[in-house]
């Protein structure tokens, strides 16, 4: 039953990867915490490491399928990518050494802060963002995220296992991008963070003591990752050809609703006995 549930959640991560730029971290972290609750305090570490594997594959697939006119906005962003990767590596090392509840509840705290910020601070739902600066806006505007923000974004994202889209999408929105453009650009930015995180996680030996039926490679639950990807990848490929047209106002509010639902799921998983 757990395998079928993970495949179903994988379908959801495929949708969120294409439509919202979430490579899987926001959805997979609470689900893996729940599925691997038998690991006790190690469940959060396993969830963060496993989500990095899922995010790399999902974000890579979505980037390969993305509109090249939108991706051209990333030209000249090499310093940002390098600092995102450096922050991702540092955040992964820190997550491995932090107590499980710190990453688990840090995830919840960050989501709550993000939700409050989206609601109270202007710019995310505004008409300027809806106007967009996508391919049809004339020219190819550069990504407006300062390169120096790459290291802290990468570190926080890798530490919590969230991929970075929860920070990059609002930043891109407030710089005038529509939701479609912001979500598309978030995938390669997520890949820059998740790739070093995945490499560091897989390089570890299996050192977790557990009695649960979990197939671990280092701290990565390979079985859960495979089930999640089995559901996600066909959806990503399908949405490339049949991407729904969603009004920007509905699109941005759906992003907020998704964050609220994931926060509730993470709290439920974190409070689950055992």
C-alpha positions in Angstrom: 0.0 0.0 0.0 2.9 2.4 0.8 4.4 1.8 -2.6 1.2 2.7 -4.4 0.8 5.8 -2.2 4.3 6.9 -3.1 3.6 6.4 -6.8 0.5 8.5 -6.4 2.5 11.2 -4.5 5.0 11.0 -7.4 2.3 12.0 -9.8 1.6 15.0 -7.6 5.3 15.9 -7.6 5.4 15.7 -11.4 2.5 18.2 -11.6 4.1 20.6 -9.0 7.5 20.4 -10.8 6.1 21.6 -14.1 3.5 24.0 -12.8 5.1 25.5 -9.7 8.8 24.7 -10.0 8.8 22.4 -7.0 11.2 19.6 -7.9 9.6 17.4 -5.3 11.0 18.6 -2.0 7.9 20.2 -0.6 5.8 17.2 -1.3 8.3 14.4 -0.8 9.8 15.5 2.6 6.6 15.1 4.6 5.6 12.0 2.7 8.9 10.2 3.4 8.9 11.4 7.0 5.6 9.6 7.2 6.6 6.5 5.2 9.9 6.1 7.1 8.5 6.9 10.6 10.0 3.6 11.7 13.4 5.2 11.5 12.5 7.4 14.4 14.6 10.6 14.6 16.5 9.6 11.5 13.4 9.9 9.3 13.9 13.6 8.7 17.5 13.1 7.6 16.4 10.3 5.2 13.6 12.5 3.9 15.9 15.4 3.1 18.5 13.2 1.4 15.9 11.2 -0.6 14.1 14.4 -1.7 17.4 15.6 -3.2 17.5 12.6 -5.5 13.9 13.0 -6.5 14.4 16.8 -7.1 17.5 16.3 -9.3 15.8 13.8 -11.6 12.5 15.8 -11.7 14.2 19.2 -12.2 16.5 17.8 -14.9 13.6 16.3 -16.8 11.5 19.5 -16.5 14.4 21.7 -17.6 15.1 19.5 -20.6 11.4 19.8 -21.6 11.2 23.6 -20.9 10.6 26.4 -23.4 14.0 27.5 -24.6 12.9 31.1 -25.0 12.3 31.2 -21.2 15.5 29.4 -20.3 17.5 32.0 -22.3 16.7 34.4 -19.4 19.3 32.5 -17.4 22.2 33.6 -19.7 24.8 35.3 -17.6 23.7 33.7 -14.4 26.8 31.5 -13.9 27.8 33.2 -10.6 24.3 32.6 -9.2 24.4 29.0 -10.2 27.9 28.5 -8.6 26.8 30.1 -5.3 23.5 28.1 -5.3 25.6 24.9 -5.7 28.1 26.0 -3.0 25.2 26.8 -0.6 23.5 23.5 -1.4 26.7 21.6 -0.5 27.1 23.4 2.7 23.4 23.0 3.7 23.6 19.3 3.0 26.6 18.8 5.3 24.9 20.9 8.0 21.6 18.9 7.7 23.5 15.6 8.2 24.9 16.9 11.5 21.8 18.5 12.8 19.3 16.7 15.0 16.4 15.3 13.0 13.7 17.4 14.7 15.6 20.6 13.8 15.3 19.9 10.1 11.8 18.6 10.5 10.4 21.6 12.4 12.6 24.0 10.5 10.9 22.9 7.4 7.5 23.7 9.0 8.7 27.1 10.3 10.1 28.1 6.9 6.8 27.2 5.2 4.8 29.3 7.7 7.2 32.3 7.2 6.8 32.0 3.5 3.1 31.8 3.6 2.9 34.9 5.8 5.3 36.8 3.6 3.3 36.0 0.4 0.1 37.2 2.0 1.3 40.3 3.8 4.1 41.6 1.6 2.9 43.1 -1.8 4.2 41.9 -5.1 3.5 38.2 -5.4 -0.2 38.5 -6.4 0.1 42.0 -8.0 -0.7 43.0 -11.5 3.0 43.8 -12.2 3.8 40.2 -11.8 0.9 39.2 -13.9 2.1 41.4 -16.7 5.1 39.2 -16.8 8.5 39.5 -18.5 8.4 36.2 -20.3 9.4 35.6 -23.9 6.6 37.8 -25.3 7.6 40.8 -23.2 10.3 41.9 -25.7 14.0 41.0 -25.5 15.4 38.5 -23.1 15.4 40.0 -19.6 18.1 38.6 -17.3 17.1 36.7 -14.1 17.0 39.4 -11.5 18.0 37.3 -8.4 21.3 38.8 -7.1 24.1 36.3 -7.3 25.1 36.9 -3.6 21.7 35.5 -2.6 22.7 32.2 -4.2 24.7 30.9 -1.2 22.1 31.5 1.5 19.2 30.3 -0.7 21.2 27.1 -1.5 22.2 26.5 2.1 18.6 26.9 3.5 17.0 24.9 0.7 19.5 22.0 1.0 19.3 22.0 4.8 15.5 21.7 4.7 15.3 19.5 1.6 13.1 21.9 -0.3 15.0 22.7 -3.5 14.9 26.4 -3.4 11.8 27.1 -5.5 9.9 28.5 -2.5 12.5 31.3 -2.4 13.2 31.7 -6.1 9.6 31.7 -7.4 8.6 34.6 -5.1 11.7 36.5 -6.0 11.1 36.1 -9.7 7.4 37.0 -9.3 8.3 40.3 -7.5 10.7 41.1 -10.4 7.8 41.0 -12.8 7.7 37.4 -14.1 4.4 35.6 -14.5 3.9 32.3 -12.8 4.6 30.2 -15.8 7.9 31.9 -16.4 8.9 31.9 -12.7 8.1 28.2 -12.3 10.0 27.3 -15.5 13.1 29.2 -14.3 12.9 27.6 -10.8 13.7 24.1 -12.1 17.2 24.7 -13.4 17.9 26.8 -10.2 16.7 23.9 -8.1 18.9 21.6 -10.1 22.0 23.7 -9.1 21.1 23.2 -5.4 20.0 19.6 -5.4 22.8 18.1 -7.5 25.6 18.7 -5.0 23.2 17.7 -2.2 22.5 14.4 -3.9 26.2 13.7 -4.6 27.1 14.3 -0.9 24.2 12.2 0.3 25.0 9.3 -1.9 28.7 9.4 -1.0 28.0 8.5 2.6 28.1 5.0 3.9 25.0 3.5 5.4 25.3 4.4 9.0 21.8 4.6 10.2 20.6 2.1 12.7 17.1 1.0 12.0 14.8 -2.0 12.1 12.4 -0.8 9.5 12.1 -2.4 6.0 13.9 0.5 4.3 16.5 0.1 1.5 19.1 2.8 2.3 22.1 3.9 0.2 23.7 6.2 2.6 20.8 8.2 4.0 18.8 7.9 0.8 15.7 5.6 0.7 16.2 4.2 -2.8 12.9 2.4 -2.8 10.9 5.5 -1.9 12.8 7.5 -4.5 12.1 5.0 -7.2 8.4 4.8 -6.5 8.1 8.6 -6.4 10.0 8.9 -9.7 7.8 6.2 -11.3 4.8 8.4 -10.7 6.5 11.8 -11.5 8.4 11.3 -14.8 5.5 10.3 -17.1 3.5 13.3 -15.8 6.4 15.7 -16.5 6.7 14.4 -20.0 3.0 14.6 -20.6 2.6 18.1 -19.3 5.3 19.3 -21.6 3.0 18.6 -24.5 -0.3 19.5 -22.9 0.5 22.2 -20.4 -2.8 23.7 -19.1 -3.4 27.4 -19.5 -4.1 28.9 -16.1 -4.9 32.5 -15.5 -2.1 34.1 -13.6 -4.2 35.2 -10.7 -5.5 31.7 -10.2 -2.0 30.3 -10.7 -0.5 32.4 -7.9 -3.3 31.7 -5.5 -2.9 28.0 -6.2 0.8 28.3 -5.2 -0.2 29.7 -1.9 -2.9 27.0 -1.3 -0.3 24.3 -2.1 2.1 25.7 0.5 -0.7 25.7 3.1 -1.6 22.0 2.3 2.1 20.9 2.5 2.5 22.7 5.8 -0.5 20.9 7.2 0.8 17.6 5.9 4.3 18.1 7.4 2.8 19.0 10.8 0.7 15.9 10.7 3.7 13.7 9.7 5.9 15.3 12.4 3.3 14.7 15.1 2.6 11.1 14.1 3.5 8.7 17.0 6.3 6.3 16.6 
